[in-house]
């Protein structure tokens, strides 16, 4: 099932971390290589730092961007940003 972000209305999916917590992620998967500056959530729910790559034949690593990394209103949902407006 697909949901929408309360801040920006973008479609999101909920991934479960290894500790059982729910994390909102962008709804569309990305291809990536390990190592880089972009956080990516693996299908098992772990966050890895990666480099997002364009779709390429033979690329087997696929994951989801955590929505807090791409949401233009993400500051409103962070613990340090609650109540602040930009």
N, C-alpha and C positions, 0 to 999 in steps of 0.2 A: 504494500500500500504506500502511496506517495502522499506526503504532507507538504505544507507550505510554511515558510519561516514567518514568524509573527512580525519581524522587523522589516523585511524587504519583499516578502511574498514569493521568494524564489522556491522552486520545488526542492524538498529535502527528503532524505531517508534517514532512518535511525539505525546506527550500528551499535553492537554491544561489545564493550571492551573486555579484555580477559578478566577484569575484576567485576564484571557484571553490570557496569554502569552504561547508560545509554548516551550516545554522542550523535548530535545532528551532523549530517554530511551532505554535500552537494549531491543531487539525485543522479548525476551522470558519472559513470566511472571514467578514470583516466589511466593512460599507460605511463609507466615510470621506470626509472632505473634508480637503484639505491645509491645514496650519496647526493647531497645537494642541500638546498635551503627550503624546499617546499615540504610541509607536512602532508603525509598521505596515510590514510587508514587502510590497512590490509583487510582482506576478507575475514581474517580471524580476529579483527578488532584492534590490532596493535598499531601504534603510530610509528612510522619510520620517516626519517628525513630523506628526501628524494629529489630527483630532477624529473619534472613532468615532460614527457615526450609526445610528439604527434603520433597518431595511430600508425603503426608500422607492421607489416607482415612479420610474424615470428616473435613479436614482443609478447611475452607471457605474463609479465607482471602488470596486474591491474588492481586498482584500488579506488578509493574515494577521497576527495578533498574534504577535510573537516570544514563545516560551514563557517565556523568562527574565523577561519583564515580568509574567506572570500566575501563575507557579508558586509555591506557598507554600513550597517547599523549594529555590527557585532559588539561594539563597545558597550551598548546598552545591556547586554546579557552577561558581560564579564563581571566577576566579583569586584574588581577594582573600578569598574566604570558604572556601577549601578547608580541610577539617578542623575548622571551627568548627561548633558546634551552637547553635541558638537555642531 
